[in-house]
């Protein structure tokens, strides 16, 4: 798709999704899940905030849990290539008419000069360059567990207007790796990347702006099985939404909640953004085939809609 952003040069995102800042209503329960169950490492914490990182991460954190009145996302954070890119980010978003805030000391610990914006889709994005480096635990095998999470992989954002989202993130340098659209050109989801993997963020068509998930990567498939085994042994199997198994547009099932369930996102004042209903067709109600749910062969008369085999 052609770029439709302003003439101002946008900032250059050099890294994948470096971190996410979230608010949680129960900090102790969140710590138990992310640290005791999933095995993320605590960089530092206090009574209000916990900073977590994965084993191969060398910056201060991948995930921030902050106590708040509503469970939501406060920022999707990306590192830029140069300090000057922060100036470009300010100019870029101001020209778009978006709300912009900048703090030289950062919005969270471990991060220096930062820019936060409410992007044209209503999502809270953060850009930073200066960051505190910490010990990379890749070779601390004494800390590794069978289900070790090694890096933050991607975000999944829910928005009512996927083409608009694609155009905006292309202006930031993202490239579309794959999408789901029907014969009439209705786009139901798109996957975009900055690093050479499948995607760093995905935009799924639904009521939004909201966030469906933050994804962490493991080294091998058996690590995912170990996580499921641990959740089962702890009687936490209700935390497993689907799988283990493939998902995506490569002829395998997607997850129905991509189109229905998601978490709120916050504005720069910490208030939930209003949720706008999607007016385009929902993939839940149509037959496309790319999602792996609707049919196996195009001319089949019997269809299997999203979720029927779960």
VENZIFEN-V23215 format. One line per field, one symbol per residue. ss: DSSP state (~ for helix, > for strand, _ for the rest). psi: psi as a letter, one per 30 degrees, with the letter a starting at -180 (. if undefined). burial: I if it has 24 or more other C-alpha atoms within 12 Angstrom, else O. Layout:
ss=???
psi=???
burial=???
This chain:
ss=____________>>>>>>>>>>>>__~~~~~~~~~~~___>>>>>___>>>>>_____>___>>>>>____>>>>>>>>>___~~~~~~~~~~~~____>>>>_______>__>>>>>_____>>>>>__>_>_______~~~_______>>>>>>>>>__~~~~~~~~~~___>>>>>>>_____>>>>>>>_______>>>>>__>_>>>>>>>>___~~~~~~~~~~~~~___~~~________________~~~~___>>>>_____>___>______~~~_________________________
psi=kkkgalfkklljjflajelkklkkfjeeeeeeeeeeefglkjellaffkkklllegkglelfkkjkklfkjlkfkjkkkleleffeeeeeeeeeffglkkkkkeglfllfkbklkkljlffgkjkkklekkkklkkgegifffklfhkkflkelljkkkfieeeeeeefefgglkkellklafggkkflkkllelhaelflkkkjakaklkelkkkllelefeeeeeeeeeeeghgfffjelaklllaghglkakefefeklllllaffgkkkkkkkkflkkffgljeefffeelekegkfkljlkfff.
burial=OOOOIOOOOIIIIIIIIIIIIIIIOOIOOIIOOIIOIIIIIIIOIOOOIIIIIIIIIIIIIIIIIIIOOOIIIIIIIIIIOOIOIIIIIIIIIIOIOIIIIIOOOOIIIIIIIIIIIIIIIIIIIIIIIIIOOIOOIOOOOOOOIIIIIIIIIIIIIIIIIIIIIIIIIIIIIIIIIIIIIOOOOOIIIIIIIIOOOIIIIIIIIIIIIIIIIIIIIIOOOOIIOOIIOIOOOOOOOOOOOOOOOOOIIOOOIIIIIIIIIIIIIIIIOIOIIOIOOIOIIIIIOIIIIIIIIIIOOOOOOOOIIIOOOO
